[in-house]
Amino acid sequence: MAKDKKKKPQRPKAVNPRGFRDYFGAKVTARGQMLRTITDIYHQYGFDPLESPAVETVEALGKFLPDVDRPNEGVFAWQDEDESWMALRYDMTAPLARVYAQHRNDLPTPYRRYAVGPVWRNEKPGPGRYRQFYQCDADTVGTPTVAADAEMCAMLSDVLEAVGIERGGYIVRVNNRKVLNGVMEVAGLGGPDQESARGIVLRAIDKLDRLGEDGVRALLGEGRKDASGDFTNGAGLGAEQAEIVMGFVSALRDDNAATTARLSELVAGSAIGMSGVQELETIAEAVAAQGYGTDRVLVDPSVVRGLGYYTGPVYEAELTHEILDEKGRVRQFGSVAGGGRYDDLVKRFIGQEVPATGVSLGVDRLLAALVAQDRIATDTTGPVVVTVMDKGRVADYQAMVGELRTAGIRAELYLGNPKDMGRQLKYADQRNAPVAVIQGSDEAERGAIQLKDLALGAGLAANITTNEEWKAQPAQMEVARTDLVAEVRAMIARREG
Amino acid sequence: MAKDKKKKPQRPKAVNPRGFRDYFGAKVTARGQMLRTITDIYHQYGFDPLESPAVETVEALGKFLPDVDRPNEGVFAWQDEDESWMALRYDMTAPLARVYAQHRNDLPTPYRRYAVGPVWRNEKPGPGRYRQFYQCDADTVGTPTVAADAEMCAMLSDVLEAVGIERGGYIVRVNNRKVLNGVMEVAGLGGPDQESARGIVLRAIDKLDRLGEDGVRALLGEGRKDASGDFTNGAGLGAEQAEIVMGFVSALRDDNAATTARLSELVAGSAIGMSGVQELETIAEAVAAQGYGTDRVLVDPSVVRGLGYYTGPVYEAELTHEILDEKGRVRQFGSVAGGGRYDDLVKRFIGQEVPATGVSLGVDRLLAALVAQDRIATDTTGPVVVTVMDKGRVADYQAMVGELRTAGIRAELYLGNPKDMGRQLKYADQRNAPVAVIQGSDEAERGAIQLKDLALGAGLAANITTNEEWKAQPAQMEVARTDLVAEVRAMIARREG
């Protein structure tokens, strides 16, 4: 017993687990508002919401490591009582494949669904890298037609304009994995024994942005020594082969027709390549028929991200406004959404290929861009705060709060220790309250209240230099108790007007 | 190699983990709409949103088992790379306590926050019992005044009316743990060595609903044998002691003042008991001053749920409409929200008592009640479906879809295999589409389209008995291509009108 008593209970630390964070107030509201605007567009396009649980079997996620009976380290996983492994979803696509396989007899085909929510990655957290973040996806499952892909591109354009990005401030670029496959064939890299070379080519062109054409050329050939002296082995392509690959990533021309014509030249003789070019032509025609010009949706073979994952059309939405990167260099804001066609995800479950295409939005990146461009409010007006001058009259104050709320005005009673008014007004300021209501026994006797315009007060404090100016300002005024609602409303209107 | 090839890869099962489920379409929309209505009221009352991550340290959740270095089985938990335990939150209150302790220097005090989202329980799933479900909480942290509790009761009332429950169809009941403590004192159960007896009393009165007064009386005394012959030990109270406890749970009178007067008699002589009665009086006055009668907020000592957990006022919102239970007996729908005052949750972290009070809504139960009462739409109108008669003219069809969307009409192109029109119309029906648009080459030549009123068609099919009646109905009509938007809009309006 004595031993037990000595053991001082240690207090738990009030911290998030590494890589997790809390969101407060206006940040929650702003994200919710943005997501509602986005899903309204998804809905307008005929997509229906799906909410699958955060938890999936590791088996369904396809995250078992080969040859070992435990999940990939990239997911947060644990064992259920019956020893089966469960994990938090790491994206919205794997759950969609499971849902479609499970419910396909009850779902319409094609199945259009959107999904919004957090996903979890068991990765090393770092600056700006969190282990829980939002995704906002739309996918069409069960159709091979590239009309579905064209629609995704148009929808991305509509979504970006709906949330407030101006036309010209973004571009949706489209490419096609099949064209790259055709390029590989033409370059003599199509054989089954050349998978590793194709992998190196994919990784090389994926670095186009960072290394430029010369860097990629080196990686396509013998290899490349970087600034630190490290050497990366190349794909070992000859000059002519490398030229074909480089021709692909630099095939962008003045208009979509010229670009696809150039791609046709490059993949002439490859059936898969020509099929890819035709798909791009179809997409270009479809979006043009709906009035989306190349200032909005552009066939651009330099889009290489996702080419290793998707099986057909690949699309990416970029914001084109310039920002300074961490080294102070001017660059474009870059990608906020991407997607493409994947034909094999549902096959894992049912053994049958189910063609599908979809888009995923980088919610946090897009929100950051909107905040930086002042397209979304990040401070919300706080409630009107009714202060407590006289502890015995709390019911009266609460009645004032009730009147304000009934009139649709956000309001609250100060619920902290009412011992001094300064503390109450400081609280009201901290809440970003537009107005504080004050009623001492004097005012109560003559049926009056004091209204303090907190926004005006704060603004004036910055500009006023003399006491006379201060006194002349209407930052605080006495009004009749019966006019509470009307006067508070007028004061808020003056602030917002 | 030969061995490897023989090993047929097993397909993953397309199933949810036990106790988890998917939500589709209108069910997702309806819940989102209900939650928005609720959080709008929370916001109106001055509460700010907080979104904490799904994952907390097990330490912060307070879910380590005593004397063993692993978490309580009730939470889903796993170890991070550094061996520390993480878990999914099982409610919204434990994360709030962590957040307040962590950020208290930057947060206003009192801190009013609301939180909406899923929580996870590692419990045995059963019929209607899931391991992930929604909570929608509002709490005020950092104030001891029962004005905060009164506000919770008023807010619950407002919330229920806002989502569509009629006045009279619900009641918010209030009780107070301190009054029960006073009752225990008066009954001679207040001593430190009588904790176990107090526990039995708490559990006994918690069964009032199920066992009735006689059953509870038995449990307060020697014990009770149930129908199966099992015997439950009682608290061993004498008749007089039991009478005092029973007096508490049956103290409900005609109005709040009469009830608190009766409670005063019961706890006379107990300081803690009288303090609890005064709190109930203050709450009753505060809600009355704001116009909430006892038809909405009622002091009711028979509310015993939560009395073991909370430290002061306890409140519960019940829907009073009658339903049939699983055995076909008529009973009230019952509780959809509950809450109360808890003064010790933050203390775990900072060693200092931080008084707080809050309410938690049973989202799924409330939604079920609203659906049963037809207060919320559970079928949504599908998109207008533009069908594909002629595969070569997909771009034309897509342009029609574009026009409809631009006009604000939810619309989509049929993206499945267009080989027969029957399949397309079946799809449109399955999507609950109001209108199908059809244009073959004949119609295209004369600048026309066919509109099929699918709702009317479905409705007519049920009522029509002769072919003549069928032909006379305008379930399908030809209109000019240029009138697409106007005619579709008119057809939808006729449906909804």
Interface residues (C-beta under 8 A of the other chain):
Chain A: R11 P12 K13 A14 V15 N16 P17 R18 F20 R21 D22 Y23 F24 G25 V28 T29 G32 H43 Q44 Y45 G46 D48 P49 L50 E51 S52 P53 A54 V55 E56 T57 E59 A60 G62 F76 A77 W78 D80 D82 S84 M86 L88 R98 V99 A101 Q102 H103 P108 T109 P110 R112 P118 W120 R131 Q132 T140 G142 T143 T145 A147 A148 A150 E151 A154 D158 E285 A286 A289 Q290 G291 R348 F349 I350 G351 T380 G382 P383 V385 V394 A395 D396 Q398 A399 V401 G402 R405 G408 R410 A411 E412 L413 L415 G416 Y427 Q430 R431
Chain B: R11 P12 K13 A14 V15 N16 P17 R18 F20 R21 D22 Y23 F24 G25 V28 T29 G32 H43 Q44 Y45 G46 D48 P49 L50 E51 S52 P53 A54 V55 E56 T57 E59 A60 G62 F76 A77 W78 D80 D82 S84 M86 L88 R98 V99 A101 Q102 H103 P108 T109 P110 R112 P118 W120 R131 Q132 T140 G142 T143 T145 A147 A148 A150 E151 A154 D158 E285 A286 A289 Q290 G291 R348 F349 I350 G351 T380 G382 P383 V385 V394 A395 D396 Q398 A399 V401 G402 R405 G408 R410 A411 E412 L413 L415 G416 Y427 Q430 R431
